[in-house]
Amino acid sequence: MMQYSPEEWLQLGRAAFLVFSFLLAALAFRAWRRAAHRQGEQAATQHAETLRRLQDLDGALAAATALIGQLTESLERLTRADATGTRPSGYPIAIRLARGGATAAELVSTCGISSSEADLVCRLHGAPRVAHA
């Protein structure tokens, strides 16, 4: 059996330590790369989700812009109609409906008059109420 000198034992120990250190560094590097890959996938997923939400917001913004445009046009049309005095009145229709027995709520929804106006039309032109004895 061969006997090693203390210097040879030290060299063998150094070699074993270097091999062990290299393997440990390789494992740590591999774990670091896996973690970096997972973080990259998470970032890509978050990026895709953010893009999807931005597209949803863009669609909602476009719809809101279109609605604001329609409301602006309606307001301008009503303003012009008020200025020229050609605004269509719902009173004749409300009077006919009240005579037919329509409620104030029906007049508000049908004729576009306020609830107090509808109450007045019902009182003035509605069918007379019979008091129960």
C-alpha positions in Angstrom: 0.0 0.0 0.0 1.2 3.5 -0.9 1.7 6.0 1.7 1.3 9.6 0.8 3.4 12.4 2.2 1.7 15.3 3.9 2.4 17.5 0.9 0.6 15.0 -1.4 -2.4 14.9 1.0 -2.6 18.7 0.9 -2.5 18.7 -2.9 -5.2 16.0 -3.0 -7.3 18.0 -0.5 -6.8 21.2 -2.6 -7.9 19.3 -5.8 -10.9 17.9 -4.0 -11.8 21.3 -2.7 -11.4 22.9 -6.1 -13.7 20.2 -7.7 -16.2 20.6 -4.9 -16.1 24.4 -5.3 -16.5 24.2 -9.1 -19.5 21.9 -8.7 -21.1 24.2 -6.1 -20.5 27.2 -8.4 -22.1 25.3 -11.3 -25.1 24.4 -9.2 -25.5 28.0 -8.0 -25.2 29.3 -11.5 -27.8 26.9 -12.8 -30.2 27.9 -10.0 -29.6 31.6 -10.8 -30.3 31.0 -14.5 -33.6 29.1 -13.7 -34.7 32.0 -11.4 -33.8 34.6 -14.0 -35.8 32.6 -16.6 -38.8 32.3 -14.3 -38.6 36.1 -13.6 -38.5 36.7 -17.3 -41.6 34.6 -17.9 -43.4 36.4 -15.1 -42.4 39.8 -16.6 -43.6 38.7 -20.0 -46.9 37.5 -18.5 -47.4 40.8 -16.6 -46.5 42.7 -19.8 -49.1 40.8 -21.8 -51.7 41.4 -19.1 -50.9 45.1 -19.0 -51.2 45.3 -22.8 -54.6 43.6 -22.6 -55.8 46.0 -20.0 -54.5 48.9 -22.0 -56.4 47.7 -25.0 -59.6 47.3 -22.9 -59.1 50.9 -21.6 -58.5 52.1 -25.2 -61.8 50.5 -26.3 -63.6 52.0 -23.3 -62.1 55.4 -24.1 -63.1 55.2 -27.7 -66.7 54.3 -26.7 -66.8 57.1 -24.1 -65.4 59.6 -26.7 -68.1 58.5 -29.2 -70.8 58.9 -26.5 -69.5 62.4 -25.6 -69.6 63.3 -29.2 -73.2 62.2 -29.5 -74.1 64.0 -26.3 -72.4 67.2 -27.5 -74.4 67.0 -30.8 -77.7 66.5 -28.9 -76.9 69.4 -26.6 -76.1 71.6 -29.5 -79.3 70.6 -31.3 -81.4 71.3 -28.2 -79.6 74.6 -27.7 -80.3 75.6 -31.3 -83.9 74.5 -30.9 -84.3 76.5 -27.7 -82.8 79.6 -29.3 -85.2 79.3 -32.3 -88.2 78.3 -30.3 -88.8 75.1 -32.3 -88.3 72.7 -29.5 -90.9 70.0 -29.7 -93.3 70.1 -26.8 -94.6 67.0 -25.1 -97.6 68.8 -23.5 -100.3 68.0 -26.2 -99.3 64.3 -26.0 -99.2 64.4 -22.2 -102.7 66.0 -22.1 -104.1 63.3 -24.4 -102.5 60.5 -22.4 -103.7 62.0 -19.1 -107.2 62.2 -20.4 -106.9 58.5 -21.3 -106.0 57.7 -17.7 -102.1 57.6 -17.9 -100.2 58.1 -14.6 -97.7 60.8 -13.9 -94.8 58.4 -14.1 -96.0 57.3 -17.6 -96.2 60.9 -18.7 -92.6 61.5 -17.5 -91.2 58.5 -19.3 -93.3 59.0 -22.5 -93.4 62.7 -23.0 -90.1 63.9 -21.5 -91.6 66.3 -19.1 -90.6 66.7 -15.4 -92.5 64.8 -12.7 -94.0 68.0 -11.3 -95.2 69.0 -14.7 -96.7 65.5 -15.1 -98.5 65.8 -11.8 -100.0 69.1 -12.9 -101.1 67.7 -16.2 -102.7 64.8 -14.5 -104.6 67.0 -12.0 -105.8 69.5 -14.7 -106.5 67.1 -17.6 -106.7 63.6 -16.0 -109.9 61.6 -15.5 -111.8 62.8 -12.5 -111.2 60.7 -9.4 -114.2 59.2 -7.7 -114.2 59.4 -4.0 -115.0 56.2 -2.2 -117.6 56.5 0.5 
